[in-house]
Amino acid sequence: MRDTFLFDLDGTLLPFDIDDFMKIYFGEMGKHFHDVIDGKVLAKYILASTESMINNLEPRPNEEKFMEHFAKLVETDDLTEYKKKFDLFYDDKFDRVRECVEEVSLIKDSIEILKSKGYNLVVATNPIFPIKAIHKRIEWAGLDIEDFSYITCYEKNCYCKPHIQFYEEVLDAIGKEPEKCYMVGNDVQEDLVAGKLGIETYLITNYMINRNNEEVNSTYQGTYEDFYEFVKGLEAV
């Protein structure tokens, strides 16, 4: 019996349009760093360093990979000032991005049902953000961090979606076989790849991302309402 749910965060547990998020996020980040670097240049460097981190399959934390590439772009061997600014941003300014989040009670209700039935819950978001930013987004969704036995983040995880190594790393960390798990997400390329390991996948279609208009190959798919009905019909663990 499958007893564990892996959840994507953005566009799944946390309902929002990714384009709206990116616009507000980089707008606020640019304001915060205005005295250090031009906002448009900063956004360009963050995106480039994130891409480099995602494609780097060395077995070391994503944070190291990101900062290593970012340091080259800003041409410094000492990122102390930048790291302090990033930390302060996530402490004080990141909450402004919350305005792009939509209220969808059904996902919260679905989590409550799964908890009551004894399922193990995991946040398997792409680990490209620091843990404090991920914790805040979980809270924006109206969820309790303590409800999740494991939460991915760039400080501790070494791989990113859509690489299969990301899911292997998560399974190893939680001590589960793929045949015991579901993966729930909204991204065709990043989330459904989990199916290659034998994890059953559920594609949430409300904020679906399908970059290449690929044929969707998921075990299940549907809206938040459909997912709510799905978990209602599951047996207790």
Secondary structure by P-SEA (a helix, b strand, c coil): cccbbbbbcccccccccaaaaaaaaaaaaaaaacccccaaaaaaaaaaaaaaaaaccccccaaaaaaaaaaaaaccccaaaaaaaaaaaaacccccccccbbbbaaaaaaaaaaaaabbbbbbcccccccaaaaaaaaaaaccccccccccccccccccccccaaaaaaaaaaaccccccccccccccccccccccccbbbbbbcccccccccccccccccccaaaaaaaaaacccc
